[in-house]
Amino acid sequence: MVTFKAKSNLVLGLLFLLALLAFIAVENGKKDVRQDYYDEKLQAARLAEAAEQTLKNFRLENSVFVDDVNDPNQTALIGQEYSLITTDQGNIEAKLSATNPNFAAVIVQLLKEAGLEENDHVAIAFSGSFPGMNISVMTAIETLRLKPTVITSVGASNFGANDPYFTWLDMESLLYDKGIISHRSVAASIGGGNDIGRGLSPEGRDLIIKAIERNKVEFIQEKFLENSIARRMEIYEKNSTGKPIKAFINVGGGIASLGNTINGQLIPSGLTERLPMANFPLHGVIIQMAKQGIPIIHLLNIDQLLVKYGLPANPVPLPDPGEGGIFIQKKYNLIVTAVATVILIVVIVFIYIAERKRHKLGTDIVPAGALPKMEEKKDEDSLEI
């Protein structure tokens, strides 16, 4: 009769080989799965790409020099390190990452997670610091057919939209005139310190005021920051025409939106549906919106967003619309995984049962001569007593 031992090298080797084959089958069985809202995401990303190309063509047609060292993808969305309207320090790597048109898909995802539907009202705060991200927000809004009220702080940090003659307001107006977007800012402030351009030169402040005037938007020029915040809240409420604001989106570190630069770090990037009430130094628009129970989408820490949504950092060249984990993810094939698991379980159970039978067989068979010897030993013990 042939028996085998579960702990034998042959059985253990075969079991290892089977497990390895099952692992390979499961890994190779992964398939590409489209993420939720795939069609809307792709549409928004393509529109963002078209918007960026429109701005680039305009700049090239007007003989504007593109620095291919600081702007390796030649998007024309990366500004100078310093200009007369530069308000703060900025990270060029973050600005480059934000030019990826697939960020529009991230905005679609966030808005959908916040529960927004067609014709819902959205309040938006832009600064000039991240023109690429501003474009992604506007194209996502356009794709989902939402109704935005946009207020812009014109000043920009390093490498943002800090060309005094081509500010974010100018970019926005160009895209609006070309029919790529159907909404643009209704009001704007200088931005910078206290939202009145503190830290800028008089000439720099004057250039921003001229940009606001030529783009024909309301000029928010309150003397105190608290009043600037209150004025923005009034504009948002007025433009929602009595209907609820379903989300607030903040791009960049505009002081009126945040209230204080510290708040920008205390508030996590991405969607926050219920903001924990921390010890915020000053309640800017974003915190006041959150206190009203309005979901907020904070877009400041670009690195956090890249990791969370599977987008590359500072990509060269720029990815095509539809690339990245925000669109498609590889997932395990449930059928292949289930079959491999069942086979492994069956084999393990078979080995277990066979091993139990072997042990039982071993205890049932008594070796010849064993019983007499036991009896003899018993008799010897009795004699000794």
C-alpha positions as a Markdown table, in Angstrom:
| # | Residue | x | y | z |
|---|---|---|---|---|
| 1 | Met | 0.0 | 0.0 | 0.0 |
| 2 | Val | 1.4 | 3.4 | -1.0 |
| 3 | Thr | 1.2 | 6.2 | 1.5 |
| 4 | Phe | 2.7 | 9.7 | 1.5 |
| 5 | Lys | 3.6 | 12.2 | 4.1 |
| 6 | Ala | 2.3 | 15.8 | 4.0 |
| 7 | Lys | 5.7 | 17.0 | 5.3 |
| 8 | Ser | 7.7 | 15.2 | 2.7 |
| 9 | Asn | 9.9 | 17.3 | 0.4 |
| 10 | Leu | 8.0 | 16.1 | -2.6 |
| 11 | Val | 4.6 | 17.1 | -1.3 |
| 12 | Leu | 5.8 | 20.5 | 0.0 |
| 13 | Gly | 7.5 | 21.2 | -3.2 |
| 14 | Leu | 4.4 | 20.4 | -5.3 |
| 15 | Leu | 2.3 | 22.6 | -3.0 |
| 16 | Phe | 4.7 | 25.5 | -3.3 |
| 17 | Leu | 4.7 | 25.1 | -7.1 |
| 18 | Leu | 0.9 | 25.1 | -7.2 |
| 19 | Ala | 0.8 | 28.2 | -5.0 |
| 20 | Leu | 3.3 | 30.0 | -7.2 |
| 21 | Leu | 1.3 | 29.1 | -10.3 |
| 22 | Ala | -1.9 | 30.4 | -8.7 |
| 23 | Phe | -0.1 | 33.7 | -7.8 |
| 24 | Ile | 1.2 | 34.1 | -11.3 |
| 25 | Ala | -2.3 | 33.4 | -12.8 |
| 26 | Val | -3.9 | 35.9 | -10.4 |
| 27 | Glu | -1.4 | 38.7 | -11.1 |
| 28 | Asn | -1.5 | 38.1 | -14.9 |
| 29 | Gly | -5.3 | 38.0 | -14.7 |
| 30 | Lys | -5.5 | 41.7 | -13.8 |
| 31 | Lys | -7.6 | 43.8 | -16.1 |
| 32 | Asp | -8.0 | 47.5 | -16.8 |
| 33 | Val | -11.1 | 48.8 | -15.2 |
| 34 | Arg | -12.5 | 52.3 | -16.0 |
| 35 | Gln | -13.1 | 54.4 | -13.0 |
| 36 | Asp | -16.4 | 56.1 | -12.1 |
| 37 | Tyr | -17.4 | 59.0 | -14.3 |
| 38 | Tyr | -14.8 | 58.0 | -17.0 |
| 39 | Asp | -16.6 | 59.7 | -19.9 |
| 40 | Glu | -17.0 | 63.0 | -18.0 |
| 41 | Lys | -13.4 | 62.9 | -16.8 |
| 42 | Leu | -12.1 | 62.3 | -20.3 |
| 43 | Gln | -14.2 | 65.1 | -21.8 |
| 44 | Ala | -13.0 | 67.6 | -19.1 |
| 45 | Ala | -9.3 | 66.6 | -19.7 |
| 46 | Arg | -9.6 | 67.0 | -23.4 |
| 47 | Leu | -11.2 | 70.4 | -22.9 |
| 48 | Ala | -8.4 | 71.4 | -20.6 |
| 49 | Glu | -5.9 | 70.4 | -23.2 |
| 50 | Ala | -7.7 | 72.5 | -25.8 |
| 51 | Ala | -7.7 | 75.5 | -23.4 |
| 52 | Glu | -4.0 | 75.2 | -22.7 |
| 53 | Gln | -3.2 | 74.9 | -26.4 |
| 54 | Thr | -5.3 | 78.0 | -27.1 |
| 55 | Leu | -3.4 | 80.0 | -24.6 |
| 56 | Lys | 0.0 | 78.7 | -25.9 |
| 57 | Asn | -0.9 | 79.6 | -29.5 |
| 58 | Phe | -2.0 | 83.0 | -28.5 |
| 59 | Arg | 1.3 | 83.7 | -26.7 |
| 60 | Leu | 3.4 | 82.3 | -29.6 |
| 61 | Glu | 1.4 | 84.4 | -32.1 |
| 62 | Asn | 2.2 | 87.5 | -30.0 |
| 63 | Ser | 5.9 | 86.6 | -30.0 |
| 64 | Val | 6.1 | 85.8 | -26.3 |
| 65 | Phe | 9.3 | 84.0 | -25.3 |
| 66 | Val | 8.7 | 80.6 | -23.7 |
| 67 | Asp | 11.5 | 79.5 | -21.3 |
| 68 | Asp | 12.0 | 75.8 | -22.2 |
| 69 | Val | 14.1 | 75.3 | -19.1 |
| 70 | Asn | 11.5 | 76.4 | -16.6 |
| 71 | Asp | 8.7 | 75.4 | -18.9 |
| 72 | Pro | 10.0 | 72.2 | -20.5 |
| 73 | Asn | 6.6 | 71.3 | -22.0 |
| 74 | Gln | 6.3 | 74.8 | -23.5 |
| 75 | Thr | 2.8 | 75.4 | -22.1 |
| 76 | Ala | 3.3 | 79.1 | -21.7 |
| 77 | Leu | 1.5 | 78.7 | -18.4 |
| 78 | Ile | 4.7 | 79.0 | -16.3 |
| 79 | Gly | 5.5 | 82.7 | -15.5 |
| 80 | Gln | 8.6 | 84.4 | -14.4 |
| 81 | Glu | 10.3 | 83.9 | -11.1 |
| 82 | Tyr | 9.8 | 87.6 | -10.2 |
| 83 | Ser | 7.6 | 90.3 | -11.7 |
| 84 | Leu | 6.0 | 93.5 | -10.5 |
| 85 | Ile | 2.8 | 91.5 | -9.5 |
| 86 | Thr | 4.6 | 88.6 | -7.8 |
| 87 | Thr | 3.1 | 88.3 | -4.4 |
| 88 | Asp | 4.7 | 85.3 | -2.7 |
| 89 | Gln | 7.1 | 82.4 | -3.1 |
| 90 | Gly | 6.0 | 79.5 | -5.2 |
| 91 | Asn | 7.3 | 76.0 | -6.0 |
| 92 | Ile | 7.9 | 75.6 | -9.7 |
| 93 | Glu | 7.6 | 71.8 | -9.5 |
| 94 | Ala | 4.0 | 72.2 | -8.2 |
| 95 | Lys | 3.2 | 74.8 | -11.0 |
| 96 | Leu | 4.5 | 72.3 | -13.6 |
| 97 | Ser | 2.6 | 69.4 | -12.2 |
| 98 | Ala | -0.6 | 71.5 | -12.2 |
| 99 | Thr | -0.4 | 72.0 | -16.0 |
| 100 | Asn | -1.3 | 68.3 | -16.5 |
| 101 | Pro | -4.8 | 68.5 | -18.2 |
| 102 | Asn | -5.8 | 65.3 | -16.5 |
| 103 | Phe | -6.2 | 67.3 | -13.3 |
| 104 | Ala | -9.5 | 68.2 | -14.8 |
| 105 | Ala | -10.5 | 64.6 | -14.2 |
| 106 | Val | -9.6 | 64.9 | -10.5 |
| 107 | Ile | -11.9 | 67.9 | -10.2 |
| 108 | Val | -14.7 | 66.0 | -11.8 |
| 109 | Gln | -14.1 | 63.2 | -9.3 |
| 110 | Leu | -14.2 | 65.6 | -6.4 |
| 111 | Leu | -17.3 | 67.4 | -7.5 |
| 112 | Lys | -19.1 | 64.1 | -8.1 |
| 113 | Glu | -18.1 | 62.9 | -4.6 |
| 114 | Ala | -19.5 | 66.1 | -3.2 |
| 115 | Gly | -22.8 | 65.1 | -4.8 |
| 116 | Leu | -23.1 | 67.9 | -7.4 |
| 117 | Glu | -25.5 | 67.6 | -10.3 |
| 118 | Glu | -26.2 | 69.6 | -13.4 |
| 119 | Asn | -27.1 | 73.3 | -12.8 |
| 120 | Asp | -25.9 | 73.3 | -9.2 |
| 121 | His | -24.3 | 76.5 | -8.0 |
| 122 | Val | -20.6 | 76.4 | -7.1 |
| 123 | Ala | -18.5 | 79.2 | -5.5 |
| 124 | Ile | -14.9 | 79.4 | -6.7 |
| 125 | Ala | -11.9 | 81.4 | -5.5 |
| 126 | Phe | -8.9 | 81.6 | -7.9 |
| 127 | Ser | -5.5 | 83.2 | -7.5 |
| 128 | Gly | -3.0 | 83.8 | -10.3 |
| 129 | Ser | -0.7 | 81.2 | -8.8 |
| 130 | Phe | -1.9 | 78.1 | -10.5 |
| 131 | Pro | -3.3 | 78.9 | -14.0 |
| 132 | Gly | -3.1 | 75.3 | -15.0 |
| 133 | Met | -5.3 | 74.2 | -12.0 |
| 134 | Asn | -7.6 | 77.1 | -12.7 |
| 135 | Ile | -8.1 | 75.8 | -16.2 |
| 136 | Ser | -8.8 | 72.3 | -14.9 |
| 137 | Val | -11.5 | 73.6 | -12.5 |
| 138 | Met | -13.2 | 75.6 | -15.2 |
| 139 | Thr | -13.2 | 72.8 | -17.8 |
| 140 | Ala | -14.6 | 70.4 | -15.2 |
| 141 | Ile | -17.3 | 72.9 | -14.3 |
| 142 | Glu | -18.1 | 73.2 | -18.0 |
| 143 | Thr | -18.3 | 69.5 | -18.5 |
| 144 | Leu | -20.6 | 68.9 | -15.6 |
| 145 | Arg | -22.7 | 71.9 | -16.6 |
| 146 | Leu | -22.5 | 73.6 | -13.2 |
| 147 | Lys | -23.2 | 77.3 | -12.5 |
| 148 | Pro | -20.0 | 78.9 | -11.0 |
| 149 | Thr | -19.5 | 82.2 | -9.4 |
| 150 | Val | -15.8 | 83.0 | -9.7 |
| 151 | Ile | -13.8 | 85.6 | -7.7 |
| 152 | Thr | -10.0 | 86.0 | -8.5 |
| 153 | Ser | -7.1 | 87.4 | -6.5 |
| 154 | Val | -5.0 | 88.6 | -9.4 |
| 155 | Gly | -1.6 | 88.6 | -7.8 |
| 156 | Ala | 0.5 | 85.4 | -8.3 |
| 157 | Ser | 3.4 | 83.6 | -6.7 |
| 158 | Asn | 6.6 | 82.8 | -8.4 |
| 159 | Phe | 6.2 | 81.1 | -11.8 |
| 160 | Gly | 2.4 | 81.6 | -11.8 |
| 161 | Ala | 0.4 | 83.9 | -14.0 |
| 162 | Asn | 2.5 | 86.9 | -13.0 |
| 163 | Asp | 2.9 | 88.6 | -16.3 |
| 164 | Pro | 1.2 | 92.0 | -15.7 |
| 165 | Tyr | -0.1 | 92.1 | -19.2 |
| 166 | Phe | -1.4 | 88.5 | -19.3 |
| 167 | Thr | -2.8 | 87.8 | -15.9 |
| 168 | Trp | -5.2 | 85.0 | -15.1 |
| 169 | Leu | -8.1 | 87.4 | -15.8 |
| 170 | Asp | -6.6 | 87.9 | -19.3 |
| 171 | Met | -6.3 | 84.1 | -19.8 |
| 172 | Glu | -9.8 | 83.6 | -18.6 |
| 173 | Ser | -11.2 | 86.3 | -20.9 |
| 174 | Leu | -9.4 | 84.8 | -23.9 |
| 175 | Leu | -10.8 | 81.3 | -23.2 |
| 176 | Tyr | -14.3 | 82.8 | -22.8 |
| 177 | Asp | -14.1 | 84.8 | -26.0 |
| 178 | Lys | -12.9 | 81.6 | -27.9 |
| 179 | Gly | -16.0 | 79.7 | -26.5 |
| 180 | Ile | -13.9 | 77.2 | -24.6 |
| 181 | Ile | -15.5 | 78.2 | -21.3 |
| 182 | Ser | -18.8 | 79.9 | -20.8 |
| 183 | His | -18.1 | 81.5 | -17.4 |
| 184 | Arg | -15.5 | 83.8 | -16.0 |
| 185 | Ser | -14.7 | 85.9 | -13.0 |
| 186 | Val | -17.4 | 88.3 | -11.8 |
| 187 | Ala | -15.1 | 90.1 | -9.4 |
| 188 | Ala | -11.4 | 90.4 | -8.5 |
| 189 | Ser | -9.1 | 91.8 | -5.9 |
| 190 | Ile | -5.4 | 92.7 | -6.0 |
| 191 | Gly | -4.5 | 89.8 | -3.8 |
| 192 | Gly | -1.2 | 89.6 | -1.8 |
| 193 | Gly | -0.9 | 90.9 | 1.7 |
| 194 | Asn | -4.3 | 91.7 | 3.3 |
| 195 | Asp | -5.8 | 91.2 | -0.2 |
| 196 | Ile | -4.8 | 94.8 | -1.1 |
| 197 | Gly | -1.3 | 94.1 | -2.5 |
| 198 | Arg | 0.7 | 94.7 | 0.6 |
| 199 | Gly | 4.3 | 93.8 | -0.3 |
| 200 | Leu | 3.9 | 94.9 | -3.9 |
| 201 | Ser | 5.2 | 98.2 | -5.3 |
| 202 | Pro | 2.7 | 101.0 | -6.2 |
| 203 | Glu | 3.5 | 100.3 | -9.8 |
| 204 | Gly | 2.7 | 96.6 | -9.3 |
| 205 | Arg | -0.6 | 97.3 | -7.6 |
| 206 | Asp | -1.5 | 99.8 | -10.4 |
| 207 | Leu | -0.8 | 97.1 | -13.1 |
| 208 | Ile | -3.2 | 94.7 | -11.4 |
| 209 | Ile | -5.9 | 97.4 | -11.1 |
| 210 | Lys | -5.5 | 98.0 | -14.9 |
| 211 | Ala | -5.9 | 94.2 | -15.5 |
| 212 | Ile | -9.1 | 94.2 | -13.5 |
| 213 | Glu | -10.4 | 97.2 | -15.4 |
| 214 | Arg | -9.6 | 95.9 | -18.9 |
| 215 | Asn | -11.3 | 92.7 | -18.1 |
| 216 | Lys | -14.4 | 94.5 | -16.9 |
| 217 | Val | -15.0 | 92.8 | -13.6 |
| 218 | Glu | -16.0 | 94.2 | -10.2 |
| 219 | Phe | -13.0 | 95.5 | -8.2 |
| 220 | Ile | -13.0 | 94.4 | -4.6 |
| 221 | Gln | -10.9 | 97.1 | -2.8 |
| 222 | Glu | -11.8 | 96.9 | 0.9 |
| 223 | Lys | -9.4 | 98.5 | 3.3 |
| 224 | Phe | -9.5 | 95.6 | 5.8 |
| 225 | Leu | -9.2 | 91.9 | 5.2 |
| 226 | Glu | -12.3 | 91.1 | 7.2 |
| 227 | Asn | -14.3 | 93.4 | 4.9 |
| 228 | Ser | -12.8 | 91.8 | 1.8 |
| 229 | Ile | -13.9 | 88.4 | 3.1 |
| 230 | Ala | -17.4 | 89.7 | 3.8 |
| 231 | Arg | -17.7 | 91.3 | 0.4 |
| 232 | Arg | -16.8 | 88.0 | -1.3 |
| 233 | Met | -19.5 | 86.2 | 0.7 |
| 234 | Glu | -22.0 | 88.8 | -0.4 |
| 235 | Ile | -21.1 | 88.3 | -4.1 |
| 236 | Tyr | -21.3 | 84.5 | -3.8 |
| 237 | Glu | -24.7 | 84.7 | -2.2 |
| 238 | Lys | -26.0 | 87.3 | -4.7 |
| 239 | Asn | -24.9 | 85.3 | -7.7 |
| 240 | Ser | -26.5 | 82.1 | -6.5 |
| 241 | Thr | -29.9 | 83.9 | -7.0 |
| 242 | Gly | -31.3 | 82.4 | -3.8 |
| 243 | Lys | -30.4 | 78.8 | -4.6 |
| 244 | Pro | -28.0 | 76.9 | -2.3 |
| 245 | Ile | -24.3 | 76.8 | -3.0 |
| 246 | Lys | -23.5 | 73.1 | -3.3 |
| 247 | Ala | -19.6 | 73.4 | -3.1 |
| 248 | Phe | -16.8 | 75.9 | -2.6 |
| 249 | Ile | -13.6 | 75.4 | -4.6 |
| 250 | Asn | -10.4 | 77.2 | -3.6 |
| 251 | Val | -7.3 | 77.2 | -5.8 |
| 252 | Gly | -4.0 | 78.5 | -4.4 |
| 253 | Gly | -3.3 | 80.5 | -1.3 |
| 254 | Gly | -5.4 | 83.6 | -1.7 |
| 255 | Ile | -5.5 | 85.3 | 1.7 |
| 256 | Ala | -9.2 | 86.3 | 1.6 |
| 257 | Ser | -10.2 | 82.8 | 0.8 |
| 258 | Leu | -8.0 | 81.2 | 3.5 |
| 259 | Gly | -8.1 | 84.0 | 6.1 |
| 260 | Asn | -4.5 | 83.2 | 7.1 |
| 261 | Thr | -1.7 | 81.4 | 5.4 |
| 262 | Ile | -1.6 | 78.9 | 8.3 |
| 263 | Asn | -5.2 | 77.8 | 7.4 |
| 264 | Gly | -3.9 | 76.6 | 4.1 |
| 265 | Gln | -1.9 | 74.0 | 5.8 |
| 266 | Leu | -4.5 | 73.1 | 8.4 |
| 267 | Ile | -7.1 | 72.3 | 5.8 |
| 268 | Pro | -6.4 | 69.1 | 3.9 |
| 269 | Ser | -6.1 | 69.2 | 0.1 |
| 270 | Gly | -9.0 | 67.7 | -1.8 |
| 271 | Leu | -12.6 | 67.3 | -0.7 |
| 272 | Thr | -13.7 | 68.0 | 2.9 |
| 273 | Glu | -17.4 | 67.6 | 3.5 |
| 274 | Arg | -17.2 | 68.5 | 7.2 |
| 275 | Leu | -14.3 | 70.6 | 8.3 |
| 276 | Pro | -13.3 | 70.1 | 11.9 |
| 277 | Met | -13.4 | 73.3 | 13.7 |
| 278 | Ala | -9.8 | 74.0 | 14.6 |
| 279 | Asn | -8.3 | 77.1 | 16.1 |
| 280 | Phe | -8.1 | 79.0 | 12.8 |
| 281 | Pro | -6.5 | 82.4 | 13.2 |
| 282 | Leu | -9.0 | 84.1 | 11.0 |
| 283 | His | -12.1 | 82.7 | 9.3 |
| 284 | Gly | -11.7 | 83.3 | 5.6 |
| 285 | Val | -14.2 | 82.4 | 2.9 |
| 286 | Ile | -13.3 | 78.7 | 2.9 |
| 287 | Ile | -14.0 | 78.3 | 6.7 |
| 288 | Gln | -17.2 | 80.4 | 6.5 |
| 289 | Met | -18.5 | 78.2 | 3.8 |
| 290 | Ala | -17.6 | 75.1 | 5.8 |
| 291 | Lys | -19.4 | 76.5 | 8.8 |
| 292 | Gln | -22.6 | 76.6 | 6.6 |
| 293 | Gly | -22.2 | 72.9 | 5.9 |
| 294 | Ile | -21.0 | 73.5 | 2.3 |
| 295 | Pro | -18.5 | 70.9 | 1.0 |
| 296 | Ile | -15.1 | 72.5 | 0.3 |
| 297 | Ile | -12.5 | 71.5 | -2.3 |
| 298 | His | -9.1 | 72.8 | -1.4 |
| 299 | Leu | -6.5 | 72.8 | -4.1 |
| 300 | Leu | -3.2 | 74.0 | -2.7 |
| 301 | Asn | -0.9 | 71.1 | -1.7 |
| 302 | Ile | -0.3 | 69.6 | -5.2 |
| 303 | Asp | 1.9 | 66.7 | -4.0 |
| 304 | Gln | -0.9 | 65.3 | -1.9 |
| 305 | Leu | -3.3 | 65.3 | -4.9 |
| 306 | Leu | -0.7 | 63.7 | -7.2 |
| 307 | Val | -0.2 | 60.8 | -4.8 |
| 308 | Lys | -3.9 | 60.3 | -4.0 |
| 309 | Tyr | -5.1 | 60.4 | -7.6 |
| 310 | Gly | -2.3 | 58.6 | -9.4 |
| 311 | Leu | -1.0 | 61.5 | -11.5 |
| 312 | Pro | 2.7 | 62.0 | -12.2 |
| 313 | Ala | 4.8 | 64.8 | -10.7 |
| 314 | Asn | 6.2 | 67.3 | -13.2 |
| 315 | Pro | 5.7 | 65.1 | -16.2 |
| 316 | Val | 7.7 | 65.6 | -19.4 |
| 317 | Pro | 6.1 | 65.4 | -21.9 |
| 318 | Leu | 2.6 | 66.1 | -20.6 |
| 319 | Pro | 0.4 | 63.0 | -20.5 |
| 320 | Asp | -2.4 | 62.7 | -23.1 |
| 321 | Pro | -6.0 | 63.1 | -21.8 |
| 322 | Gly | -7.1 | 59.8 | -20.3 |
| 323 | Glu | -3.8 | 58.7 | -18.9 |
| 324 | Gly | -3.4 | 58.0 | -15.2 |
| 325 | Gly | -5.0 | 56.1 | -12.3 |
| 326 | Ile | -7.8 | 58.7 | -12.1 |
| 327 | Phe | -9.2 | 57.2 | -15.4 |
| 328 | Ile | -8.2 | 53.5 | -15.4 |
| 329 | Gln | -6.9 | 51.1 | -12.7 |
| 330 | Lys | -5.8 | 47.6 | -12.9 |
| 331 | Lys | -7.9 | 45.3 | -10.7 |
| 332 | Tyr | -7.9 | 41.6 | -10.0 |
| 333 | Asn | -10.1 | 39.4 | -12.1 |
| 334 | Leu | -12.5 | 37.9 | -9.6 |
| 335 | Ile | -13.1 | 34.8 | -11.6 |
| 336 | Val | -9.4 | 33.9 | -11.9 |
| 337 | Thr | -8.8 | 34.8 | -8.3 |
| 338 | Ala | -11.8 | 32.6 | -7.1 |
| 339 | Val | -10.7 | 29.6 | -9.3 |
| 340 | Ala | -7.1 | 29.8 | -8.0 |
| 341 | Thr | -8.3 | 30.0 | -4.4 |
| 342 | Val | -10.7 | 27.1 | -4.7 |
| 343 | Ile | -8.0 | 24.9 | -6.3 |
| 344 | Leu | -5.5 | 25.7 | -3.5 |
| 345 | Ile | -8.1 | 25.0 | -0.8 |
| 346 | Val | -9.1 | 21.7 | -2.4 |
| 347 | Val | -5.5 | 20.5 | -2.6 |
| 348 | Ile | -4.8 | 21.6 | 1.0 |
| 349 | Val | -7.9 | 19.8 | 2.2 |
| 350 | Phe | -7.0 | 16.7 | 0.3 |
| 351 | Ile | -3.5 | 16.6 | 1.8 |
| 352 | Tyr | -5.0 | 17.2 | 5.3 |
| 353 | Ile | -7.5 | 14.3 | 4.9 |
| 354 | Ala | -4.8 | 12.0 | 3.5 |
| 355 | Glu | -2.5 | 12.8 | 6.4 |
| 356 | Arg | -5.2 | 12.1 | 8.9 |
| 357 | Lys | -5.9 | 8.8 | 7.3 |
| 358 | Arg | -2.2 | 7.9 | 7.4 |
| 359 | His | -2.0 | 8.7 | 11.1 |
| 360 | Lys | -5.1 | 6.7 | 11.8 |
| 361 | Leu | -3.8 | 3.7 | 9.8 |
| 362 | Gly | -0.6 | 3.9 | 11.8 |
| 363 | Thr | -2.4 | 3.6 | 15.2 |
| 364 | Asp | -4.7 | 0.8 | 14.1 |
| 365 | Ile | -2.0 | -1.6 | 12.9 |
| 366 | Val | -0.1 | -3.1 | 15.9 |
| 367 | Pro | 3.3 | -4.5 | 15.0 |
| 368 | Ala | 3.7 | -8.3 | 15.3 |
| 369 | Gly | 5.1 | -9.6 | 18.6 |
| 370 | Ala | 4.3 | -6.3 | 20.4 |
| 371 | Leu | 1.5 | -7.7 | 22.5 |
| 372 | Pro | 3.3 | -10.8 | 23.8 |
| 373 | Lys | 6.3 | -8.7 | 24.8 |
| 374 | Met | 4.0 | -6.4 | 26.8 |
| 375 | Glu | 2.5 | -9.4 | 28.6 |
| 376 | Glu | 5.9 | -10.9 | 29.3 |
| 377 | Lys | 7.0 | -7.6 | 30.8 |
| 378 | Lys | 3.8 | -7.5 | 32.9 |
| 379 | Asp | 4.7 | -11.0 | 34.3 |
| 380 | Glu | 8.2 | -10.0 | 35.1 |
| 381 | Asp | 6.9 | -7.0 | 37.0 |
| 382 | Ser | 4.6 | -9.3 | 39.0 |
| 383 | Leu | 7.5 | -11.6 | 39.9 |
| 384 | Glu | 9.5 | -8.7 | 41.2 |
| 385 | Ile | 6.7 | -7.7 | 43.5 |
